[in-house]
């Protein structure tokens, strides 16, 4: 029997978590008789939808049996999803609210589901990390993901649930990449208000943006100011073994949130459903965790000088 053909559509190559998603998919695919083609959308929603529609509308012999995708931007492509399901192509959305899925599942002859990190819990963990680092209160410069993405919104909402009122949040926007966060912080540093603001922690909604923020501060020309910025605790999210966790162990980051990849799990779920006809849960969550544990992080908090 020929292998199943899956497309795995990801946001960008310029993000360690996305590359790990690709690696997880490529590792899982041969274990369940799947040929997985990885596509990157270069952070462009039009590119991503065009790539997917081209695959859906291809000749039957070339058409994928399923599509796994992590959406760029604010939409989970309901029209593309409908086109896929109408062509009897399985559909799995990663890390995104896709409110059309319940309706599609009522008539679909193929598996349709979402599998996501629990983004609100990620935000809640980051809020607890800030509280541990700033037990007496203080100010966090927080680089968030794109406002149009539900992941960034949910992480922010979760953060607001657990961060103490004594901790002030100054929010900047990035696009999940190191470069975008570096530009955002550099722009903020050019504002007169940045010189008047006492910041105690720098946090970001992923590890690469935390590193981008550090690079922006490394470019500060005043030596005393540069050293002051770089002494602050920096935190991120994703916590991959070779990047986020390694940066924590090396002292570049004070903390991260470990977010399990889910592209490989989606391949296992789709392959089993297509081969056996078994139903798949409409929605599945992976479980994030703090690295290091909140209790260990609290010991570092005693060394962080809060705002007056």
N, C-alpha and C positions, 0 to 999 in steps of 0.2 A: 504493500500500500504506500502511495506517495505521501510525503510529508505534508502537513498543513502549512499554509503560507500566511504569516502574520505580518502586518506593518506595525511598527512601534514609532509613533510620531512624538518627538520631544521638542522642547522650547529652543534650546541653544546649546552649542558646544562650549560656550564661555561660562560654564557653571559646573562646579565639581559634582553637585548632586545629580544634575542631568546626565553627566558622563557615567556616574555610578548607576543610574537608572538603565542606561544602555548596556553597561557591563552585566547587570543583573539579568536583563532580558536575554542577552547573548549566552549567558551561562545556563539559564533555565531552558531555553528553546530546544537544544538537542536532546535533553532528558525526556522530553515528551513528544518527540517526533515533529518538531516545528522548525520551519525555515523562517527566521525573523529578519526582516529588513528594517534598519534603523534610518529614520528621516529626521533631520533637524530643520526647524522653521526660522532660524536666525532671528528669533525674538519678533517675528512679524506674523500677525494673525492671518493676513491675506495670503501670505506664502503658505502657511500651514493648511488653510482651507483649500487652496488650489492643489496642493500636493495630494490631499486626501480625496478630493473629487476626481482627480486624474486617475487615481488607483481604483476608485469605485466604478468609474465609467470605462475602465479598460476592458479588453476582450475577456471573455469568461475564463479562458485557460490561464490568463495572467492575473485575474482578479484575486485579491486576498480572501482568505476564509474569515479573517477577523482583523479589526483595527484596535490598537491600544494607543491612547493618546493623552498627553498632558497639555492642556490648551494654553495658547498664548492669549493674553488679554482677558477681557471680561466675559466673553461668551464661550460656552461649551459646544458651539456649532450645532444647534438643533436641526437645521435644515440638512447639514451634512450627515448627521446621525440618522435622520429619516431616510436619506438616500441610501445609506449603507444598509440599514435594516431592510429596506425595500428590495435591495439586491441580495438579501440573505447573507449579509456579512455581519459577523458578531461585532459587538461594540463595547469597549470598556474605557471609561473616563477615569483618569488618574488625578487625584489631588484637586478636585473641583466639584462644586455644587452643580449638578445637572438636573434641573427640576423637570425636564421633559422625560426622564428615564421611566418613571412609573407609567406614563401614558404609552410610551413605546413598547414596554414590556407586555401590555395587554394583548397586543396583536402580533408581536414579533415571533418569528419561527426560529430565531437564533438567540443566543445569550446576549443580554444587554444589562450592564451593571456599572457601578462605580466602586473604586477602591481608593481610599484617601488616608493620608495622615490626618490625625485629629488636630486640626489647626487651632481650634480654640484652646485645647489642652496644651499645645505648644506655647501659645501666648500666656496661658496661666502659669506654666512652668517658668517662662522668662520673667513674669511678674514676681514670682517667688524668688528667683535668682537676684533680681534687683533689690528686693526687700532684704535678702540675706547680706548682700554687699553694702547696703545702706541702712543699717539698723536704726540709725538716728535721723534718717531722712536725707535728702539731697536732690541732685538733678542728674537726669540721664539724657544724653544726646542719643536719639533713637532713629536709626535709618531703617525705614519700612520699605516693603516691596511696592509695586505699582498699585495705585488706589483702585484700579478697575478689576483687580483680581480678588476672588473670594478668599484665597489663601492669606493674602496680606490683611484683608479686612477682618477675617476671623482671628488671626493671630493678634491683631490690635485689640479686638473685642475681648479676647481671653486675657490679654495683659491688663486691661482696665479692670477686670474682675478681681485681680489678686495684688496689683501693685498698691502699696499703702498711699494714703492721701498725703503723707509727708514727703513722698517722692514725686518731684516734678518731671514731666516728660516733654522734651523738645523734639518734635518730629521732623525728619527730612525724608525725601523720597528717592529711592533707587529703583533699579530694574533687575534686581537679583544678581547683578554682575559686579565684580570688583571695581571696574572702571567707572560704572555709573555712581557707585557710592563715593568713590574718590572725588568725582566732579561735584557731587552734591555737597560734600563737606568743604571742599575748596571754595565753592560759592558762598557757603554759610560763613566761612572764615573771613571773607571779604566784607561782610556786613559789620557796621560799627557795633551792633548789639552783641556780636560774638565776643568782643573783648571785654564786655561788661558782665558776661554770664559765667558764673561759677559752675562748671560741669564736673561731676564726680565719677561718672561711669559712662562709657560709650557702648551702646548696644546696637545690634542689627538683627534683622529678621532672617538673615542667613550668614554663614561664616565668611563667604567671599566678600560680602559688603562690609563686614567688620574689618577684614584685612584692607579693603579699599579705603576705609576711614583712617586706619593706621597710616597708610601711605600718604594720605592728604596731610596728616600731622607731621610726618617725616619731612615734608616739604616746607614747613614753617621756617622762615629765615632767622628769626630771633631764637638764639640757642636756648635761652632760659625758658621761653614759651614752648619751644619744641620739646624740651625734656619734661616739662610739666605735663603736656598733653600725653606723651608716651608713657608716663608713669601710671596713667589711669588704667583701671581694669576695662578690658574690652570683652564683650560677649557676643555670641552668634547663635545660629541654628543650623542644623543638618547633622553635625557631629559624625562625619565619615571618619573611618579609622585612619586613613592616610593624610587627611587634611584637618578637619575640625578637632578631632580628639588628639592628633599629634600636636596641633598648635596649643592646645590646653596643656599638654604634658611639657611642652617646650617653653611655656610661659608667654607666648605671643597673645593668647586669649586666656581670660580668667575662667570662662565657662562656655559651654555650648549646650544645645538640646539635641540629643540623638534622635534622628528621624529615620526609621527604617525605610529603605526603598521598597517600592511595590510593583514595579514593572514585571519582575520575575514572577511574583505571586499571581499577577493578572494573567500571565501566559499559562501557568499551571491551571488556573480556574477555567480559562477559556478552552484549553485543550481537552480537559476532562469533560466539560459540558458538551462540546461539539462531538466528542467520540462516544459518549455514553447517553446523551440526551437528558442528563440530570439537570435540575434547576440550579441556578446560582442565586445567592442572596442579592437583593437589590442594591445593598450598600454594605461595604466592609471597611472597618477602620483599623489602621495599624496604631501601635501604642508608643508614644515618645517618652523619653526620660532625660532627666538632668545629668550632665556630665561636667564636673563631678557632682556627687549627691549634694542636695541642698545643705545638709548638715555640715559637710566639709567646706562648702562655699562660705558658710556663715563665719568660719574662722578667719577667712580673708576679709570679711566685712569689717571686722574690728580694726583693720589697718587702713581702711578707706576714710579719708577725712571728709565729713559731710559739710554741706553748706552751712554758713553761720545763720 
